Amino acid sequence: MSKLGPTDKFPEGKINKDDEGEIQILVGREDDKGVVVINFGKPIVWVAFGPAQAKAIANLLIKHAEVLEKSEKLKQGLPN
């Protein structure tokens, strides 16, 4: 992925007067902390996603959460 943060592009057009344009984000996790992370590369007031983007982000969040859950269960000696 390229650098995080604003790209100065408006691929879907400007949503409203406050729209600052496209932003590159990272969805991942910090395994040692046991958390899922969304990094926007800058402070964000609001964000909008189209249906396909929202579903893709939701799926990534679930994927990372499941990895962390499985890891935690393994640490505790519980069945997956």
TORMAR-482714 format. One record per atom (N, C-alpha, C): residue number from 1; atom name; x, y, z; residue in three letters. Coordinates in nm, 2 decimals. Layout:
% residues N
{pos->NUM | site->CA | xx->X | yy->Y | zz->Z | code->ALA}
...
% end
This chain:
% residues 80
{pos->1 | site->N | xx->0.09 | yy->-0.12 | zz->0.00 | code->MET}
{pos->1 | site->CA | xx->0.00 | yy->0.00 | zz->0.00 | code->MET}
{pos->1 | site->C | xx->0.09 | yy->0.12 | zz->0.00 | code->MET}
{pos->2 | site->N | xx->0.04 | yy->0.22 | zz->-0.07 | code->SER}
{pos->2 | site->CA | xx->0.12 | yy->0.35 | zz->-0.07 | code->SER}
{pos->2 | site->C | xx->0.10 | yy->0.42 | zz->0.07 | code->SER}
{pos->3 | site->N | xx->0.15 | yy->0.54 | zz->0.08 | code->LYS}
{pos->3 | site->CA | xx->0.15 | yy->0.61 | zz->0.21 | code->LYS}
{pos->3 | site->C | xx->0.01 | yy->0.62 | zz->0.26 | code->LYS}
{pos->4 | site->N | xx->0.00 | yy->0.63 | zz->0.39 | code->LEU}
{pos->4 | site->CA | xx->-0.14 | yy->0.65 | zz->0.46 | code->LEU}
{pos->4 | site->C | xx->-0.17 | yy->0.79 | zz->0.45 | code->LEU}
{pos->5 | site->N | xx->-0.30 | yy->0.82 | zz->0.46 | code->GLY}
{pos->5 | site->CA | xx->-0.35 | yy->0.96 | zz->0.46 | code->GLY}
{pos->5 | site->C | xx->-0.41 | yy->1.00 | zz->0.33 | code->GLY}
{pos->6 | site->N | xx->-0.43 | yy->1.13 | zz->0.32 | code->PRO}
{pos->6 | site->CA | xx->-0.50 | yy->1.19 | zz->0.20 | code->PRO}
{pos->6 | site->C | xx->-0.42 | yy->1.17 | zz->0.07 | code->PRO}
{pos->7 | site->N | xx->-0.50 | yy->1.15 | zz->-0.03 | code->THR}
{pos->7 | site->CA | xx->-0.44 | yy->1.14 | zz->-0.17 | code->THR}
{pos->7 | site->C | xx->-0.47 | yy->1.26 | zz->-0.25 | code->THR}
{pos->8 | site->N | xx->-0.55 | yy->1.35 | zz->-0.20 | code->ASP}
{pos->8 | site->CA | xx->-0.58 | yy->1.47 | zz->-0.28 | code->ASP}
{pos->8 | site->C | xx->-0.67 | yy->1.44 | zz->-0.40 | code->ASP}
{pos->9 | site->N | xx->-0.73 | yy->1.33 | zz->-0.40 | code->LYS}
{pos->9 | site->CA | xx->-0.82 | yy->1.29 | zz->-0.51 | code->LYS}
{pos->9 | site->C | xx->-0.97 | yy->1.27 | zz->-0.46 | code->LYS}
{pos->10 | site->N | xx->-1.06 | yy->1.29 | zz->-0.55 | code->PHE}
{pos->10 | site->CA | xx->-1.20 | yy->1.27 | zz->-0.52 | code->PHE}
{pos->10 | site->C | xx->-1.26 | yy->1.18 | zz->-0.62 | code->PHE}
{pos->11 | site->N | xx->-1.23 | yy->1.05 | zz->-0.61 | code->PRO}
{pos->11 | site->CA | xx->-1.28 | yy->0.95 | zz->-0.71 | code->PRO}
{pos->11 | site->C | xx->-1.43 | yy->0.93 | zz->-0.72 | code->PRO}
{pos->12 | site->N | xx->-1.50 | yy->0.96 | zz->-0.62 | code->GLU}
{pos->12 | site->CA | xx->-1.65 | yy->0.95 | zz->-0.62 | code->GLU}
{pos->12 | site->C | xx->-1.71 | yy->1.09 | zz->-0.62 | code->GLU}
{pos->13 | site->N | xx->-1.63 | yy->1.20 | zz->-0.65 | code->GLY}
{pos->13 | site->CA | xx->-1.68 | yy->1.33 | zz->-0.65 | code->GLY}
{pos->13 | site->C | xx->-1.68 | yy->1.38 | zz->-0.50 | code->GLY}
{pos->14 | site->N | xx->-1.72 | yy->1.50 | zz->-0.48 | code->LYS}
{pos->14 | site->CA | xx->-1.72 | yy->1.56 | zz->-0.35 | code->LYS}
{pos->14 | site->C | xx->-1.86 | yy->1.54 | zz->-0.29 | code->LYS}
{pos->15 | site->N | xx->-1.86 | yy->1.48 | zz->-0.17 | code->ILE}
{pos->15 | site->CA | xx->-1.99 | yy->1.44 | zz->-0.11 | code->ILE}
{pos->15 | site->C | xx->-2.06 | yy->1.56 | zz->-0.05 | code->ILE}
{pos->16 | site->N | xx->-1.98 | yy->1.65 | zz->0.02 | code->ASN}
{pos->16 | site->CA | xx->-2.03 | yy->1.78 | zz->0.07 | code->ASN}
{pos->16 | site->C | xx->-1.92 | yy->1.88 | zz->0.09 | code->ASN}
{pos->17 | site->N | xx->-1.94 | yy->2.00 | zz->0.14 | code->LYS}
{pos->17 | site->CA | xx->-1.84 | yy->2.10 | zz->0.14 | code->LYS}
{pos->17 | site->C | xx->-1.73 | yy->2.06 | zz->0.24 | code->LYS}
{pos->18 | site->N | xx->-1.75 | yy->1.97 | zz->0.33 | code->ASP}
{pos->18 | site->CA | xx->-1.65 | yy->1.93 | zz->0.43 | code->ASP}
{pos->18 | site->C | xx->-1.56 | yy->1.82 | zz->0.38 | code->ASP}
{pos->19 | site->N | xx->-1.60 | yy->1.76 | zz->0.26 | code->ASP}
{pos->19 | site->CA | xx->-1.53 | yy->1.64 | zz->0.21 | code->ASP}
{pos->19 | site->C | xx->-1.38 | yy->1.68 | zz->0.18 | code->ASP}
{pos->20 | site->N | xx->-1.29 | yy->1.61 | zz->0.23 | code->GLU}
{pos->20 | site->CA | xx->-1.14 | yy->1.63 | zz->0.21 | code->GLU}
{pos->20 | site->C | xx->-1.08 | yy->1.53 | zz->0.11 | code->GLU}
{pos->21 | site->N | xx->-1.17 | yy->1.45 | zz->0.05 | code->GLY}
{pos->21 | site->CA | xx->-1.12 | yy->1.36 | zz->-0.05 | code->GLY}
{pos->21 | site->C | xx->-1.08 | yy->1.22 | zz->0.00 | code->GLY}
{pos->22 | site->N | xx->-1.03 | yy->1.15 | zz->-0.10 | code->GLU}
{pos->22 | site->CA | xx->-0.99 | yy->1.01 | zz->-0.07 | code->GLU}
{pos->22 | site->C | xx->-0.88 | yy->1.00 | zz->0.04 | code->GLU}
{pos->23 | site->N | xx->-0.88 | yy->0.89 | zz->0.11 | code->ILE}
{pos->23 | site->CA | xx->-0.78 | yy->0.87 | zz->0.21 | code->ILE}
{pos->23 | site->C | xx->-0.73 | yy->0.72 | zz->0.21 | code->ILE}
{pos->24 | site->N | xx->-0.60 | yy->0.70 | zz->0.21 | code->GLN}
{pos->24 | site->CA | xx->-0.55 | yy->0.56 | zz->0.22 | code->GLN}
{pos->24 | site->C | xx->-0.55 | yy->0.52 | zz->0.36 | code->GLN}
{pos->25 | site->N | xx->-0.61 | yy->0.41 | zz->0.39 | code->ILE}
{pos->25 | site->CA | xx->-0.61 | yy->0.36 | zz->0.53 | code->ILE}
{pos->25 | site->C | xx->-0.55 | yy->0.22 | zz->0.54 | code->ILE}
{pos->26 | site->N | xx->-0.51 | yy->0.18 | zz->0.66 | code->LEU}
{pos->26 | site->CA | xx->-0.46 | yy->0.05 | zz->0.69 | code->LEU}
{pos->26 | site->C | xx->-0.55 | yy->-0.02 | zz->0.79 | code->LEU}
{pos->27 | site->N | xx->-0.60 | yy->-0.14 | zz->0.76 | code->VAL}
{pos->27 | site->CA | xx->-0.67 | yy->-0.22 | zz->0.86 | code->VAL}
{pos->27 | site->C | xx->-0.58 | yy->-0.33 | zz->0.90 | code->VAL}
{pos->28 | site->N | xx->-0.55 | yy->-0.34 | zz->1.02 | code->GLY}
{pos->28 | site->CA | xx->-0.46 | yy->-0.45 | zz->1.07 | code->GLY}
{pos->28 | site->C | xx->-0.48 | yy->-0.48 | zz->1.21 | code->GLY}
{pos->29 | site->N | xx->-0.37 | yy->-0.53 | zz->1.28 | code->ARG}
{pos->29 | site->CA | xx->-0.38 | yy->-0.56 | zz->1.42 | code->ARG}
{pos->29 | site->C | xx->-0.25 | yy->-0.55 | zz->1.48 | code->ARG}
{pos->30 | site->N | xx->-0.25 | yy->-0.53 | zz->1.61 | code->GLU}
{pos->30 | site->CA | xx->-0.13 | yy->-0.53 | zz->1.69 | code->GLU}
{pos->30 | site->C | xx->-0.14 | yy->-0.66 | zz->1.78 | code->GLU}
{pos->31 | site->N | xx->-0.08 | yy->-0.76 | zz->1.74 | code->ASP}
{pos->31 | site->CA | xx->-0.10 | yy->-0.89 | zz->1.80 | code->ASP}
{pos->31 | site->C | xx->-0.05 | yy->-0.89 | zz->1.95 | code->ASP}
{pos->32 | site->N | xx->0.06 | yy->-0.82 | zz->1.98 | code->ASP}
{pos->32 | site->CA | xx->0.10 | yy->-0.81 | zz->2.12 | code->ASP}
{pos->32 | site->C | xx->0.01 | yy->-0.74 | zz->2.21 | code->ASP}
{pos->33 | site->N | xx->-0.07 | yy->-0.65 | zz->2.15 | code->LYS}
{pos->33 | site->CA | xx->-0.17 | yy->-0.57 | zz->2.23 | code->LYS}
{pos->33 | site->C | xx->-0.31 | yy->-0.64 | zz->2.23 | code->LYS}
{pos->34 | site->N | xx->-0.33 | yy->-0.73 | zz->2.13 | code->GLY}
{pos->34 | site->CA | xx->-0.46 | yy->-0.79 | zz->2.12 | code->GLY}
{pos->34 | site->C | xx->-0.57 | yy->-0.70 | zz->2.06 | code->GLY}
{pos->35 | site->N | xx->-0.53 | yy->-0.61 | zz->1.97 | code->VAL}
{pos->35 | site->CA | xx->-0.63 | yy->-0.51 | zz->1.92 | code->VAL}
{pos->35 | site->C | xx->-0.63 | yy->-0.51 | zz->1.77 | code->VAL}
{pos->36 | site->N | xx->-0.74 | yy->-0.48 | zz->1.71 | code->VAL}
{pos->36 | site->CA | xx->-0.76 | yy->-0.45 | zz->1.57 | code->VAL}
{pos->36 | site->C | xx->-0.74 | yy->-0.30 | zz->1.55 | code->VAL}
{pos->37 | site->N | xx->-0.67 | yy->-0.26 | zz->1.45 | code->VAL}
{pos->37 | site->CA | xx->-0.64 | yy->-0.12 | zz->1.43 | code->VAL}
{pos->37 | site->C | xx->-0.68 | yy->-0.07 | zz->1.29 | code->VAL}
{pos->38 | site->N | xx->-0.74 | yy->0.05 | zz->1.29 | code->ILE}
{pos->38 | site->CA | xx->-0.77 | yy->0.12 | zz->1.16 | code->ILE}
{pos->38 | site->C | xx->-0.68 | yy->0.25 | zz->1.17 | code->ILE}
{pos->39 | site->N | xx->-0.58 | yy->0.26 | zz->1.08 | code->ASN}
{pos->39 | site->CA | xx->-0.49 | yy->0.37 | zz->1.08 | code->ASN}
{pos->39 | site->C | xx->-0.53 | yy->0.46 | zz->0.96 | code->ASN}
{pos->40 | site->N | xx->-0.57 | yy->0.58 | zz->0.98 | code->PHE}
{pos->40 | site->CA | xx->-0.61 | yy->0.67 | zz->0.88 | code->PHE}
{pos->40 | site->C | xx->-0.50 | yy->0.76 | zz->0.83 | code->PHE}
{pos->41 | site->N | xx->-0.39 | yy->0.76 | zz->0.90 | code->GLY}
{pos->41 | site->CA | xx->-0.27 | yy->0.84 | zz->0.87 | code->GLY}
{pos->41 | site->C | xx->-0.28 | yy->0.99 | zz->0.90 | code->GLY}
{pos->42 | site->N | xx->-0.40 | yy->1.03 | zz->0.96 | code->LYS}
{pos->42 | site->CA | xx->-0.42 | yy->1.17 | zz->1.00 | code->LYS}
{pos->42 | site->C | xx->-0.54 | yy->1.17 | zz->1.09 | code->LYS}
{pos->43 | site->N | xx->-0.56 | yy->1.28 | zz->1.17 | code->PRO}
{pos->43 | site->CA | xx->-0.69 | yy->1.29 | zz->1.24 | code->PRO}
{pos->43 | site->C | xx->-0.81 | yy->1.30 | zz->1.15 | code->PRO}
{pos->44 | site->N | xx->-0.91 | yy->1.23 | zz->1.18 | code->ILE}
{pos->44 | site->CA | xx->-1.03 | yy->1.22 | zz->1.10 | code->ILE}
{pos->44 | site->C | xx->-1.15 | yy->1.26 | zz->1.18 | code->ILE}
{pos->45 | site->N | xx->-1.24 | yy->1.35 | zz->1.12 | code->VAL}
{pos->45 | site->CA | xx->-1.36 | yy->1.39 | zz->1.18 | code->VAL}
{pos->45 | site->C | xx->-1.47 | yy->1.29 | zz->1.14 | code->VAL}
{pos->46 | site->N | xx->-1.48 | yy->1.26 | zz->1.01 | code->TRP}
{pos->46 | site->CA | xx->-1.58 | yy->1.17 | zz->0.96 | code->TRP}
{pos->46 | site->C | xx->-1.53 | yy->1.10 | zz->0.84 | code->TRP}
{pos->47 | site->N | xx->-1.59 | yy->0.98 | zz->0.80 | code->VAL}
{pos->47 | site->CA | xx->-1.55 | yy->0.91 | zz->0.69 | code->VAL}
{pos->47 | site->C | xx->-1.67 | yy->0.85 | zz->0.62 | code->VAL}
{pos->48 | site->N | xx->-1.67 | yy->0.83 | zz->0.49 | code->ALA}
{pos->48 | site->CA | xx->-1.78 | yy->0.77 | zz->0.42 | code->ALA}
{pos->48 | site->C | xx->-1.73 | yy->0.67 | zz->0.33 | code->ALA}
{pos->49 | site->N | xx->-1.80 | yy->0.55 | zz->0.32 | code->PHE}
{pos->49 | site->CA | xx->-1.76 | yy->0.44 | zz->0.23 | code->PHE}
{pos->49 | site->C | xx->-1.88 | yy->0.40 | zz->0.15 | code->PHE}
{pos->50 | site->N | xx->-1.86 | yy->0.37 | zz->0.03 | code->GLY}
{pos->50 | site->CA | xx->-1.96 | yy->0.31 | zz->-0.05 | code->GLY}
{pos->50 | site->C | xx->-1.99 | yy->0.17 | zz->0.00 | code->GLY}
{pos->51 | site->N | xx->-2.10 | yy->0.10 | zz->-0.04 | code->PRO}
{pos->51 | site->CA | xx->-2.14 | yy->-0.03 | zz->0.01 | code->PRO}
{pos->51 | site->C | xx->-2.02 | yy->-0.13 | zz->-0.01 | code->PRO}
{pos->52 | site->N | xx->-1.96 | yy->-0.14 | zz->-0.12 | code->ALA}
{pos->52 | site->CA | xx->-1.85 | yy->-0.24 | zz->-0.14 | code->ALA}
{pos->52 | site->C | xx->-1.73 | yy->-0.21 | zz->-0.05 | code->ALA}
{pos->53 | site->N | xx->-1.70 | yy->-0.08 | zz->-0.04 | code->GLN}
{pos->53 | site->CA | xx->-1.59 | yy->-0.05 | zz->0.05 | code->GLN}
{pos->53 | site->C | xx->-1.62 | yy->-0.08 | zz->0.20 | code->GLN}
{pos->54 | site->N | xx->-1.74 | yy->-0.05 | zz->0.24 | code->ALA}
{pos->54 | site->CA | xx->-1.78 | yy->-0.08 | zz->0.38 | code->ALA}
{pos->54 | site->C | xx->-1.78 | yy->-0.23 | zz->0.41 | code->ALA}
{pos->55 | site->N | xx->-1.83 | yy->-0.31 | zz->0.31 | code->LYS}
{pos->55 | site->CA | xx->-1.83 | yy->-0.45 | zz->0.33 | code->LYS}
{pos->55 | site->C | xx->-1.69 | yy->-0.50 | zz->0.34 | code->LYS}
{pos->56 | site->N | xx->-1.60 | yy->-0.45 | zz->0.25 | code->ALA}
{pos->56 | site->CA | xx->-1.46 | yy->-0.50 | zz->0.25 | code->ALA}
{pos->56 | site->C | xx->-1.39 | yy->-0.46 | zz->0.39 | code->ALA}
{pos->57 | site->N | xx->-1.41 | yy->-0.34 | zz->0.44 | code->ILE}
{pos->57 | site->CA | xx->-1.36 | yy->-0.31 | zz->0.57 | code->ILE}
{pos->57 | site->C | xx->-1.42 | yy->-0.39 | zz->0.68 | code->ILE}
{pos->58 | site->N | xx->-1.55 | yy->-0.42 | zz->0.67 | code->ALA}
{pos->58 | site->CA | xx->-1.61 | yy->-0.50 | zz->0.78 | code->ALA}
{pos->58 | site->C | xx->-1.55 | yy->-0.64 | zz->0.77 | code->ALA}
{pos->59 | site->N | xx->-1.53 | yy->-0.70 | zz->0.65 | code->ASN}
{pos->59 | site->CA | xx->-1.47 | yy->-0.83 | zz->0.64 | code->ASN}
{pos->59 | site->C | xx->-1.32 | yy->-0.83 | zz->0.70 | code->ASN}
{pos->60 | site->N | xx->-1.25 | yy->-0.72 | zz->0.67 | code->LEU}
{pos->60 | site->CA | xx->-1.11 | yy->-0.72 | zz->0.72 | code->LEU}
{pos->60 | site->C | xx->-1.11 | yy->-0.71 | zz->0.87 | code->LEU}
{pos->61 | site->N | xx->-1.20 | yy->-0.63 | zz->0.93 | code->LEU}
{pos->61 | site->CA | xx->-1.21 | yy->-0.62 | zz->1.08 | code->LEU}
{pos->61 | site->C | xx->-1.24 | yy->-0.75 | zz->1.14 | code->LEU}
{pos->62 | site->N | xx->-1.34 | yy->-0.82 | zz->1.08 | code->ILE}
{pos->62 | site->CA | xx->-1.38 | yy->-0.96 | zz->1.13 | code->ILE}
{pos->62 | site->C | xx->-1.26 | yy->-1.05 | zz->1.12 | code->ILE}
{pos->63 | site->N | xx->-1.19 | yy->-1.05 | zz->1.00 | code->LYS}
{pos->63 | site->CA | xx->-1.08 | yy->-1.14 | zz->0.98 | code->LYS}
{pos->63 | site->C | xx->-0.97 | yy->-1.12 | zz->1.09 | code->LYS}
{pos->64 | site->N | xx->-0.93 | yy->-1.00 | zz->1.11 | code->HIS}
{pos->64 | site->CA | xx->-0.83 | yy->-0.97 | zz->1.21 | code->HIS}
{pos->64 | site->C | xx->-0.88 | yy->-1.00 | zz->1.35 | code->HIS}
{pos->65 | site->N | xx->-1.01 | yy->-0.98 | zz->1.38 | code->ALA}
{pos->65 | site->CA | xx->-1.06 | yy->-1.01 | zz->1.51 | code->ALA}
{pos->65 | site->C | xx->-1.06 | yy->-1.16 | zz->1.54 | code->ALA}
{pos->66 | site->N | xx->-1.09 | yy->-1.24 | zz->1.43 | code->GLU}
{pos->66 | site->CA | xx->-1.09 | yy->-1.38 | zz->1.45 | code->GLU}
{pos->66 | site->C | xx->-0.95 | yy->-1.44 | zz->1.47 | code->GLU}
{pos->67 | site->N | xx->-0.85 | yy->-1.38 | zz->1.40 | code->VAL}
{pos->67 | site->CA | xx->-0.71 | yy->-1.42 | zz->1.43 | code->VAL}
{pos->67 | site->C | xx->-0.67 | yy->-1.39 | zz->1.57 | code->VAL}
{pos->68 | site->N | xx->-0.71 | yy->-1.27 | zz->1.62 | code->LEU}
{pos->68 | site->CA | xx->-0.68 | yy->-1.24 | zz->1.76 | code->LEU}
{pos->68 | site->C | xx->-0.75 | yy->-1.33 | zz->1.86 | code->LEU}
{pos->69 | site->N | xx->-0.88 | yy->-1.36 | zz->1.83 | code->GLU}
{pos->69 | site->CA | xx->-0.96 | yy->-1.46 | zz->1.92 | code->GLU}
{pos->69 | site->C | xx->-0.89 | yy->-1.59 | zz->1.92 | code->GLU}
{pos->70 | site->N | xx->-0.85 | yy->-1.64 | zz->1.81 | code->LYS}
{pos->70 | site->CA | xx->-0.79 | yy->-1.78 | zz->1.80 | code->LYS}
{pos->70 | site->C | xx->-0.66 | yy->-1.78 | zz->1.88 | code->LYS}
{pos->71 | site->N | xx->-0.58 | yy->-1.67 | zz->1.86 | code->SER}
{pos->71 | site->CA | xx->-0.45 | yy->-1.66 | zz->1.93 | code->SER}
{pos->71 | site->C | xx->-0.48 | yy->-1.66 | zz->2.08 | code->SER}
{pos->72 | site->N | xx->-0.58 | yy->-1.58 | zz->2.13 | code->GLU}
{pos->72 | site->CA | xx->-0.61 | yy->-1.57 | zz->2.27 | code->GLU}
{pos->72 | site->C | xx->-0.65 | yy->-1.71 | zz->2.32 | code->GLU}
{pos->73 | site->N | xx->-0.73 | yy->-1.78 | zz->2.25 | code->LYS}
{pos->73 | site->CA | xx->-0.78 | yy->-1.91 | zz->2.29 | code->LYS}
{pos->73 | site->C | xx->-0.66 | yy->-2.01 | zz->2.30 | code->LYS}
{pos->74 | site->N | xx->-0.57 | yy->-2.00 | zz->2.20 | code->LEU}
{pos->74 | site->CA | xx->-0.45 | yy->-2.09 | zz->2.21 | code->LEU}
{pos->74 | site->C | xx->-0.36 | yy->-2.06 | zz->2.33 | code->LEU}
{pos->75 | site->N | xx->-0.35 | yy->-1.93 | zz->2.37 | code->LYS}
{pos->75 | site->CA | xx->-0.27 | yy->-1.89 | zz->2.48 | code->LYS}
{pos->75 | site->C | xx->-0.34 | yy->-1.95 | zz->2.61 | code->LYS}
{pos->76 | site->N | xx->-0.47 | yy->-1.95 | zz->2.61 | code->GLN}
{pos->76 | site->CA | xx->-0.54 | yy->-2.00 | zz->2.73 | code->GLN}
{pos->76 | site->C | xx->-0.56 | yy->-2.15 | zz->2.73 | code->GLN}
{pos->77 | site->N | xx->-0.51 | yy->-2.22 | zz->2.62 | code->GLY}
{pos->77 | site->CA | xx->-0.53 | yy->-2.36 | zz->2.61 | code->GLY}
{pos->77 | site->C | xx->-0.67 | yy->-2.41 | zz->2.58 | code->GLY}
{pos->78 | site->N | xx->-0.75 | yy->-2.32 | zz->2.53 | code->LEU}
{pos->78 | site->CA | xx->-0.89 | yy->-2.35 | zz->2.50 | code->LEU}
{pos->78 | site->C | xx->-0.90 | yy->-2.41 | zz->2.36 | code->LEU}
{pos->79 | site->N | xx->-1.00 | yy->-2.49 | zz->2.33 | code->PRO}
{pos->79 | site->CA | xx->-1.02 | yy->-2.53 | zz->2.19 | code->PRO}
{pos->79 | site->C | xx->-1.06 | yy->-2.42 | zz->2.10 | code->PRO}
{pos->80 | site->N | xx->-1.02 | yy->-2.43 | zz->1.97 | code->ASN}
{pos->80 | site->CA | xx->-1.06 | yy->-2.32 | zz->1.87 | code->ASN}
{pos->80 | site->C | xx->-1.20 | yy->-2.33 | zz->1.85 | code->ASN}
% end
